[in-house]
Amino acid sequence: MATTDPRAAPDADLVVEAPGADEIGSVPWPLLLRHRVQGRLERHERGPWIVLATALFGLLAVSSTITILAVSIPTIAEDLDASETTLTWLITGPVLAFAVLGPSVGKLGDLWGYRRIYLVGLGGAAFFAALTAVAWDVGSLIAFRVLAAGIGAATGPASMAMINRSFPPERRVQALGYWSLVMAGGPVLGVVIGGPLVEAFSWRMIFVGQVPLMLAALGLAAAVLPDTDRSEQRQRFDVAGSVVLAVGVTALLFAINRGPEAGWTSGPVLASFAVAPLFLALFVRVERRASDPLIPLEYFRRRNFAFPIGVQVFLNAAYMGGFILTPLLLQNVLGYGETRAGLVSIARPLAFAIAGPLFGYVTVRIGERTSTMAGSVFVGASMVGLAAVGTSTSAAFIMVALALSGVGAGAALPATAATIANSVDERDLGVVGAAQQMMTEVGLLAGIQVMQTVQVSRAEVVGELASYGDAYLVGALACVASLGCAAFVRSTPRGDASRSPGSGVGADPTPEGAGTTR
């Protein structure tokens, strides 16, 4: 049989030798359809953007469910005859699972293929969403939400890896502007729409409605997302490293989350704080001895890996800490109603929605370092502005301050994600994306709990209004730390057509990294 260029004939590699049979007809039609779609996408100039939109559709369907019940805990408590304290695990549990299991499923994507892991994560999340709708008590409800978030965690690093493979290194920041928007905006969207949906229907109907949405995303992803081969190198999954890291991160996040309520000096919190560094240190030791480590420790010696992760931790701490505090300030101190507070607060995610994709294009011209530093300054200015809010401050001033925070996150987060991706080997894109996901969760939980603790503890000393100002100033200090990390980032070189996707632009094997200081 004559050899045919697969790009010219997308079905060429599916032809089977079956004398007397219709060769193309012998191929299962779903496989034939997927191959034809992907063949056309490879030849279409907008193909990478279609892959991006498809991956983000599924990611949004998963990430928005993590927090969708956040404002509906009283309603669920009454329905299931459970305490509100117990039901806080509807939020804490999924966040922990999403963060802790990320590196493991990210590594599985590196080993077994990103498309495969993405589809498993999305399908599993849909399955447990269906079970959530029929949960019979509080235990089953929490278990199903944790399992949904745990298996759904695969969609984050897998989608990032597929996006990074679809775009050349110097253009990745454009695509990651949209990825960051969905990754950060999904949980926010869940908080915003969760309450109204529960009031209009019921918390069970939310998940009944989400199942067909997730299945639609799954079908589209199965047809559109490109195949990613298993790792060509024979590697073993690092079970020991995965378990040790999971224990250490779980202990750290548990302590941070329970500290404000149980008390920072309570037994469980102190024990968790003691366990966390021990297991994280043990993780480093395990990885040094592992032949196939979960996360290659050499990456932490690269400035374009370590410092952008620092930016993500500190910037997310300030951004999410302020996100949680501001509605409380508006309603409890300034006397805003829920509707007015919601309209004012929407300035932050709206600004992020505009700035994230926009700065993806701007960063191509000004460089990741400049965008990251500018983002840290914007969020810091937002914190200072909110700290200055008084009883006579106008809603317009507050909205501008909130918008600055959204613009800052939109400028910095895509740039840091692209910088990290360009600093590592292509075979590790999945686990590195998961590491970012994990550190983002650590930063946002730490920011929320620390800033809330400062506000509550200072209220009796300086008064309620001033206590919010003190908490926002803590957020501003986090932005100073973010700015310090950003100063060490080096921008990705551009204009070199010889570099191919995944070539690790900026990944100088020396600890100093690579790139310009633009």
Order of alpha helices (4+ residues) and beta strands (2+ residues): alpha-alpha-alpha-alpha-alpha-alpha-alpha-alpha-alpha-alpha-alpha-alpha-alpha-alpha-alpha-alpha-alpha-alpha-alpha-alpha
